[in-house]
Amino acid sequence: MDTVFLNLIDSILEERESFNHIWFANDHTTPPQFSYQVNFPRLELVLKGEYVNQLEDGEHGIRDINLMLGDALYIPPNYWNKPNWETECSVLSLLFGKRQIGFSLVSKTKDNPNFFDVQKHSIQAATGHAIDPILSALNMLAKEPTKKPMDEHLLLALLSYSRSMLNTPDRVKKNRCEDLYQGICIYIQENFHRAISRESIAHRFNITPNHLSRLFRQQGHMRLADYICWVRLERAKFMLKKYNFRLAEVATRCGFQDMNYFCRVFKNKTGRTPTEYRSLNQTLTSPQ
């Protein structure tokens, strides 16, 4: 699987001396429901077609952005974007977690609700190396009004570093079980707001539900259900601190379909009700 993504990144670096347009996500306004918002930075590259997103524009508020072949979108940690996936496109995503770098290729045809050519892969992240200052600089640049030409230099450096990580013969190899486990963790962190379950995740990764449960017992520090709950509660804490959502909306945005169940789980895990937690920690982002 390293070869697939290595070839894609090689093609991008070899065929393009520059990006057509580089977009940066923001988070000054309240994100729409079902936005993608995670606690690690992401880079999305359009390989084919038209990739439509809702993004926050500093001058015009939230609006639709059409990303085309050769365009790039950088999303800093805890910033958001909302793709609508209604057009034909192929998108390569790179996700820079604390423990792993995730690679995802997703293709979509117009008027077809299903994705095709979906491939996912992860490799161990090399923290404390060149990637850390590159990501820090990009996260700071997202807040600046003028981004050129540093935005392009930094994105090319990020791609070059990702390619070197994929292409390093002596990089630490993970066994297949650990690689699969890390990929599933990334998937859960991306899709915590959806109605994911043991069965749906197992189907997505073409394994049995029992294999999935066994994988988390062997590789992780908690059961699958506990990990999903932990990811959702961490996101709920973030939303309670930053946004003035009603509790029912916080629950829905975090994947809890029942608000009362969400409140019970939240108090059981944190020792406080969501309302108590918010009153102690809130720093609101005001809607515009």
Solvent accessible surface area in square Angstrom, and as a share of the most:
residue,aa,sasa,rsa
1,M,110,0.49
2,D,32,0.17
3,T,84,0.49
4,V,55,0.32
5,F,0,0.00
6,L,27,0.14
7,N,81,0.41
8,L,41,0.20
9,I,0,0.00
10,D,35,0.18
11,S,45,0.29
12,I,5,0.03
13,L,34,0.17
14,E,130,0.58
15,E,132,0.59
16,R,44,0.16
17,E,166,0.74
18,S,58,0.37
19,F,16,0.07
20,N,111,0.57
21,H,78,0.35
22,I,17,0.08
23,W,54,0.19
24,F,15,0.06
25,A,0,0.00
26,N,23,0.12
27,D,8,0.04
28,H,99,0.44
29,T,5,0.03
30,T,30,0.18
31,P,2,0.02
32,P,27,0.17
33,Q,60,0.27
34,F,102,0.42
35,S,14,0.09
36,Y,37,0.14
37,Q,7,0.03
38,V,6,0.03
39,N,90,0.46
40,F,12,0.05
41,P,11,0.07
42,R,7,0.03
43,L,0,0.00
44,E,14,0.06
45,L,0,0.00
46,V,0,0.00
47,L,36,0.18
48,K,115,0.49
49,G,31,0.30
50,E,50,0.22
51,Y,2,0.01
52,V,16,0.09
53,N,1,0.00
54,Q,59,0.26
55,L,6,0.03
56,E,8,0.04
57,D,31,0.16
58,G,73,0.70
59,E,150,0.67
60,H,123,0.55
61,G,22,0.21
62,I,67,0.34
63,R,93,0.34
64,D,86,0.45
65,I,8,0.04
66,N,77,0.39
67,L,0,0.00
68,M,92,0.41
69,L,94,0.47
70,G,2,0.02
71,D,9,0.05
72,A,0,0.00
73,L,0,0.00
74,Y,0,0.00
75,I,1,0.00
76,P,4,0.03
77,P,40,0.25
78,N,39,0.20
79,Y,31,0.12
80,W,0,0.00
81,N,0,0.00
82,K,60,0.25
83,P,14,0.09
84,N,63,0.32
85,W,45,0.16
86,E,113,0.51
87,T,28,0.16
88,E,78,0.35
89,C,3,0.02
90,S,14,0.09
91,V,3,0.02
92,L,0,0.00
93,S,18,0.11
94,L,0,0.00
95,L,4,0.02
96,F,6,0.03
97,G,16,0.15
98,K,178,0.75
99,R,139,0.51
100,Q,10,0.05
101,I,1,0.00
102,G,1,0.01
103,F,2,0.01
104,S,6,0.04
105,L,12,0.06
106,V,24,0.14
107,S,6,0.04
108,K,9,0.04
109,T,43,0.25
110,K,127,0.54
111,D,128,0.67
112,N,62,0.32
113,P,114,0.72
114,N,102,0.52
115,F,87,0.36
116,F,105,0.44
117,D,67,0.35
118,V,53,0.30
119,Q,46,0.21
120,K,49,0.21
121,H,23,0.10
122,S,1,0.01
123,I,1,0.00
124,Q,78,0.34
125,A,15,0.12
126,A,25,0.19
127,T,84,0.49
128,G,69,0.67
129,H,109,0.49
130,A,53,0.41
131,I,8,0.04
132,D,52,0.27
133,P,83,0.53
134,I,22,0.11
135,L,21,0.11
136,S,60,0.39
137,A,35,0.27
138,L,0,0.00
139,N,36,0.19
140,M,133,0.59
141,L,20,0.10
142,A,4,0.03
143,K,141,0.60
144,E,86,0.39
145,P,131,0.82
146,T,101,0.59
147,K,48,0.20
148,K,141,0.60
149,P,86,0.54
150,M,97,0.43
151,D,5,0.02
152,E,40,0.18
153,H,101,0.45
154,L,21,0.11
155,L,0,0.00
156,L,45,0.23
157,A,39,0.30
158,L,0,0.00
159,L,0,0.00
160,S,43,0.28
161,Y,34,0.13
162,S,0,0.00
163,R,76,0.28
164,S,52,0.33
165,M,23,0.10
166,L,9,0.05
167,N,90,0.46
168,T,46,0.27
169,P,121,0.76
170,D,121,0.63
171,R,33,0.12
172,V,102,0.59
173,K,135,0.57
174,K,36,0.15
175,N,91,0.47
176,R,218,0.80
177,C,53,0.31
178,E,51,0.23
179,D,39,0.20
180,L,41,0.20
181,Y,14,0.05
182,Q,8,0.04
183,G,12,0.11
184,I,0,0.00
185,C,7,0.04
186,I,12,0.06
187,Y,32,0.12
188,I,0,0.00
189,Q,34,0.15
190,E,23,0.10
191,N,16,0.08
192,F,8,0.03
193,H,8,0.04
194,R,98,0.36
195,A,89,0.69
196,I,19,0.10
197,S,46,0.30
198,R,86,0.31
199,E,98,0.44
200,S,47,0.30
201,I,0,0.00
202,A,1,0.01
203,H,157,0.70
204,R,69,0.25
205,F,31,0.13
206,N,140,0.72
207,I,32,0.16
208,T,80,0.47
209,P,44,0.27
210,N,97,0.50
211,H,56,0.25
212,L,0,0.00
213,S,24,0.15
214,R,100,0.37
215,L,1,0.01
216,F,1,0.01
217,R,156,0.57
218,Q,119,0.53
219,Q,55,0.25
220,G,17,0.16
221,H,171,0.76
222,M,72,0.32
223,R,152,0.55
224,L,11,0.05
225,A,64,0.49
226,D,46,0.24
227,Y,19,0.07
228,I,15,0.07
229,C,25,0.15
230,W,119,0.42
231,V,12,0.07
232,R,28,0.10
233,L,8,0.04
234,E,68,0.31
235,R,16,0.06
236,A,0,0.00
237,K,49,0.21
238,F,37,0.15
239,M,9,0.04
240,L,0,0.00
241,K,71,0.30
242,K,47,0.20
243,Y,0,0.00
244,N,102,0.52
245,F,15,0.06
246,R,200,0.73
247,L,39,0.20
248,A,51,0.39
249,E,57,0.26
250,V,0,0.00
251,A,1,0.01
252,T,45,0.26
253,R,18,0.07
254,C,0,0.00
255,G,7,0.06
256,F,11,0.05
257,Q,137,0.61
258,D,70,0.36
259,M,76,0.34
260,N,93,0.48
261,Y,106,0.40
262,F,0,0.00
263,C,33,0.20
264,R,153,0.56
265,V,17,0.10
266,F,0,0.00
267,K,105,0.44
268,N,120,0.62
269,K,119,0.50
270,T,38,0.22
271,G,55,0.53
272,R,111,0.40
273,T,41,0.24
274,P,2,0.01
275,T,82,0.47
276,E,84,0.38
277,Y,29,0.11
278,R,35,0.13
279,S,88,0.57
280,L,113,0.56
281,N,56,0.29
282,Q,61,0.27
283,T,105,0.61
284,L,81,0.40
285,T,17,0.10
286,S,78,0.51
287,P,97,0.61
288,Q,173,0.77
